[in-house]
Amino acid sequence: MFVSVLSDKPEVRTQFCSLFGSATASDGISFYNANGRVVVEPTLFPDKIQSLLHSLAIADFVVLIVDQLTPHVGELIVALDLLRKDKGVLVTSLNLPIGGTALEKYEKTNDINVAKAKVLELNATQNEEELLALIDNSQSVPEVGHVAHGIVKSGKLKKEESFFILPDKKEVTVRSVKLNDKDSDFAGVGDRFNIVYKGDLIERGILVPLRNTFDVTTMVRGKFIQSPFFKDDLGHKIYVYHNYQFVEGKVSDNELVLDTPIAYQKGDRLLVVDQSNQKLRIAGVFTSAW
């Protein structure tokens, strides 16, 4: 169970997350262990939109803390609604404009301790879906081999099995799995892992079974829905974000044309990002065709 803690103020996020102990950091995200639940904090947001997007790719549950309505709070609301992140708790005393959005389903409180208790009540669930693991990074360790770090979103990551890294389509074989620096036969849903693997070094990617249902392409057909709060033209280059992938390209009503391939499954919701926009960086969502 991954819990994303969001606010437009980094110090507010850090204060809440510190209730669960100390952090480990990786590529703009901080992780906190909350008794089997992993609390995720987008350390570099609002300066870096990718930090927020990484935390949303992971999130099963959201804690949104708001003490005033700012443009960056609006950006958070838009992103959560477009990705249909409808499980969470809203910590505020304000009457926010969330009618008709996914955030309408959030439990509301003005007490930070209620939000903490809600996180600790969450139950992790296993599922029988195919493996989907997100890799943060990897490095070569002398006398050990290549080591990758990541999280499991669905299925199980088992040692001695082979997988594909997407979108590169590179095959890797997992030699060992560690959870909290302890050897394990597998990593399951909600686990943050280290693996030693045989294969090329990878920067970031999606780990999936050799037989899988992902498409990897530079042209995605489907439907683009622009956020009603995004008022600018999108005729220029934009970015598309999905599962740790941040790819440049162009968007039209029914097509994404990208500079490099992106991995996705039919029906996935891909965020369209105008990274240099000074008002709202989340432009809309593109749903890939079935």
N, C-alpha and C positions, 0 to 999 in steps of 0.2 A: 504494500500500500504506500503510494507516494503522495505526499501532501505538499502542495506548492503554497508558500507564504508570500503574499503580494501586498505591496503598498507603493506609493510613489516616493516614499522616504526610506532610504536604506537603513537609517538608524532605527526606525520603527520595526522594520523586518528583523534586524539583528537582535533587537531587544526581545521580541517575541520568541525567536528561534533559540536564543540562549537559555530559555526555560527548559530546553531539552538537552542541554549539555554543550560540548565543544564541537567545532565544525571541522570537516575536511573539505578541501576545495578542489575543483577541477573545471578549468576552462570557463570561468565566469559564473559557475554555480557552486554554492556551498551546500553540503549535506550534513544533516544532524540525525543521529539515531535516537528515535523516541520509542524505546521498548518494542522493537520490531517493526515500527512504522518509520519510514524514511522521510524526514522533513527537508524540503528543497527550497533554497532561497536564491533568487536571481541577482547575484552580488553586484553586477555592473549596470543594472537597470536603475534609472532611466537613460543613462548615458549610452549604453549599448543595447539595442533592441534584441540582438541575438541571445543575450543572457535571459531575457524574459521568454523568448520563444523556446529555448532549451528546457526551461522549467515547465512550460505548458505542455511540451511534448511528453513529459514524464507524468504529469499530474493526473491522479485519480480523484483527488479531493483538493479543494482550494480554501485557504483562509485569506480573505481580503480585508485589510485594515485601512479605514479611511477616516481622516479627521477634517478634511476639507476637500471640496470638489475642485480639482485642478485639471489641466489638459492631459497630464499623464495618468490620472485616475480614469479619465474618459477613455484613454487608450487601453487601459486594463479592462474596462467594461466591454469595449468593442471586441477585443481579442477573445475574451472568455465567451462572449455570446456567439461569435462566429464559429468558434471551435466546439460549441455546445457543451461547455464545461458547467454542468448544472448541479453538481454535488459540491456543497461547500457551506461555509459559515461567513457571514458578513458582520464585521465588527465596526460599528459606527453609531453615532447619535443623529446622523443627518438623514434627511429624506432624499435619497439618491434617485436619479432618473433611470430606474431599472425595469419599469413596467414593460412587459412584452419581451423581455430578454431572458436568457438562461438563468440569470442571477435572481429572478423572482422566486426560484425554488430554494434559495439559500436560507438556512436558519439565521435569524438576525438577533444581535445582542450588542450591547455597549460595554460588556465586561470581558476583558482579555482572558480572565481565568475560565470563563465559560467556553471560550474558543479552545483553550489548552485542553480542557476536559473532553471536549468533543473529539479532538485529535486522538487522545489516548483511548477513547471508546471505540475507535474504528477497528474493524476486523479485517485482516488480510484474507483474500480468497484466492484459491488456486483454480486454474481452468485447464481444459483439455485442448485449447487451441494450439496451432502450430507455433513454434518458437519465433518470437520477435524480441531481439536484444539490441539495445542501442549502445554503440561503442563510443566512449569519450575520446580516447587516444590510446596509443601504444608506444612502447619503446623497447629497445634491445638492452637486455641486462646481461652482463658478462657471467658466464658459467651457468646461466639459467635459460636464456633464449628470449624470444619475443614475448612480451607481456602486454596484455590489453586490459583496459578498465571499462566497466559499463554497468548497465542495469538491465533486468529482465522485465519486459512489459507483458509477455504472455508465453505460455508453454514452459519447457524446461531446457536448460543448457547443460548437457551431460559431457563429462570427460570421455576421451577416446572416440568421440564422434566428429565427423567432418561437416562443415557448414560453408555457405557462401557469405562473403562480405559484399554488400551492395552499397552504392551503385557500381562499384568497380568490377563485380563479378569475379572476385578472387576466392579461390578455395582455401580454407584453413582447417587444420585438425587440432582440436583441443587436447592438450596433453595433461593438464591439471586445472582444477578449479579451487579458488580460495574465497571464503566468505569471512569477513572480519579477521583476515590473516590466518584462518584455520582451513585446512584441507577439507574438501567436500567432494562427494561424487557428482553433485549437480548444483546448479543455481535455479531457483524457482521464481515465480511471479513476486515482484517487490524486492528482490534481492539486488544489492550492489555487489559486484564481483570483481575479482582479478583472475585472469586466465593466462596460463602459459600455453602458447600455441605454435604450431608449425605452419609457416606461410610467410608471405611478404608483410613488411611493416605497413600499418594503416594509420591514417590520421583520425578519421572518424567515419562511422558507417553503420549499416544495419546488418546484424547477424541473423541469418535465416537458414532453414534446412536446404539441402541440395535440391530437393523437390519442393517447390514453393509456388505461391500464387501471385508473386510480385511481377509487375511490368517495369522495365528499365528503358527509358526512352527520352528523347529531347522534344517530343511533341505529345502533348496530353490533350485529349478531347473531353469535353464535358460542358459545364456551365459555370460562368463567373457571376457572382453576386457581389456588387459593390456595396460597401457599408454606406447607409444613408448619411452618415456623419462625415464621410470623405467626399470633399467637393471638388478636388483638383483633377486635371486631365491625366490620363495614364497612357498617353501615346509614346512616352519615352521608355527606356529600359527600367524594369522593376526587378524585384527579387521574389522568388517563390520559396517558402519554407515548409519542410515536412520532415519530421523524425530526424533531427540533427542535420538535415541537408539544407543548404542556403544557396540557391542557384539563380543566376541572373538570366533574364529573358524578357519576353513581351507577352502581354495578355490581351485577348479579345473576348467577346461575349461567349464564344464556344471553343476556344483553343488557347493553350499555352505553347509557345515556341521558345525553347530554352537553349542557352549556350552550351551547356553540358548536361548529360543524362541525370534524371532523377528516378528514384525507386519508389513505387507506390502500388497500392492495391485498388482495384475497381471500387468506386464509391468513396474513396478517401477524400477528406477535406484538406486542401492545401492553402495555406495562408499566402495572400499576395501583399507584399511589403514595398512601400515607397520609402526606402531607408533615409533619404535626404530631406524628406518632407518636414517642415518646421512646425506643422500643426498636428498632424495625425499620420503616423507611419504605417498603421494597419489599414490597408486600402479595401480589403474584402477577402472573400474566400472563393476558391475554385474547386468545385466538386467533380472528380473524375467520373467519366461515363461508365455505366455497368456493361 
